[in-house]
Amino acid sequence: MLLTDGGEPLGAAASAALLTAEQVLALAPDDASRKAGNKLGAAGSWSDTGWDVTGAVWGLCKGSGSKPYRTVVDITGPAYRCSCPSRKFPCKHALALLLLRASDDAAVPAGAPPDWAEEWLAGRRTRAEAKARPAGGDGAAGPADPEAARKRAEKRAERIGGGARELEQRLTDLLRGGLAAAEQAGYGLWEETAARMVDAQAPGLAGRVRELGAVPASGPGWPVRLLEECALLHLLDSAWLGRDRLPPALAATVRTRVGLPASPEGPPVRDRWLVLAQYDTPEGKIVTRRIWLYGEESGRTALLLSFGAAGRSPAQALPVGVTIDAELTPHPGSGQLRAELGERAGVPEPAVTPPPGGTVTEAIAAYGQALGGDPWLESWPVTLRDVIPVPSPDGWQLVDAEGGEALPVAPAALNRPALWKLVAVSGGAPLTVFGECGHRGFDPLTAWPSGAGSSGVGVTGPRTTAVAAGIETVALI
């Protein structure tokens, strides 16, 4: 029997959070798990279910064998354990258990966890306490050799510099020969160049080079777009080669853009963080998960990144529309949006208000200001207040209900069913919408209908679930 377990250990919490069905489904690693979880999320499949104030939910689910699967979830992670053979986190049984609790209070009563669930929960608490204790001197591993680390960093920087100079020469050859040569050469030229950047240990440069290969096939106007991307790549090359003359924040951004890892630094920020959005993006052989947070007291927006290998979703997951009490440590670089999730207190709670939004003009200004610190920035997180989705000759746009200004919806969003979900939720009325504003337009990720918070009802697709003191939050991706 293979036991599945995911999430980071956390301390005990004061109360248990009730997630909506939509928030539960947002935790699923893929569509197949969502469908399977929905199918099993009925009382007839479960027995010996329960929950307690620490954030634990447990139950036994009928399986194909003689023994039911033992499933327990710790909402504070969230973290999951199930005796099924699935390697997904969460598995369909964990999703089904949370869906059952979201839809039927009587099916999952309050109580004390059974021994098999308590054993796992106690182990998490023990690991959390050990993690919180400062490391002692006895048996502690000694610090890494700083001199050896410095030499490795210098060697890698030298390799990246060589790759940047080679890339500069290739860009020069392209411009001298004319942009039409890029269409004739096909994708092979760029793939070869990207491979050279990988050899130079500059994955960030390699990724941008691969993107150039797709531009000639992107439709009318591609030479202009190719020239723009080549200019940005040249700027990044030049910035790396002259990084010693850059301001510290911009130099840190350049190091990140070429692909050098960066550790979080600076004092942690303790706040109540509203989970704005969560979505996965396949990137080669890995899956990158992005989670956007908003600090209710600090007013900061933060980005959590986690990665999963091929066939496995990232372990870190937070339900959209809940608030967590936690510390975040920012990464260096312009904007300092990326952060690492640190110590947490309590369990996720339903958010009571949407994030404060701004106008379309303010959103564009925020993106423009962010570009000053990071010229390679594709988009910037913004919340729009009182906007209405309306069709336009080129697709859709979000129109300011009062000022008459508008932002076009990004082409990538036009091909997703979430656009129609946004239109349906609006029904012609103003919305608060969170998303990413960039040079391609606005990509909506989450919406709050007008008057959100007054009804205390969470939208869950085909059905709705009441959430005490919560607001209506609609995840669009």
Summary of the structure (lengths in Angstrom):
residues: 477
radius of gyration: 24.4
end to end distance: 34.5
largest distance: 74.1
contacts: 1551
relative contact order: 0.10
helix: 37%
strand: 28%
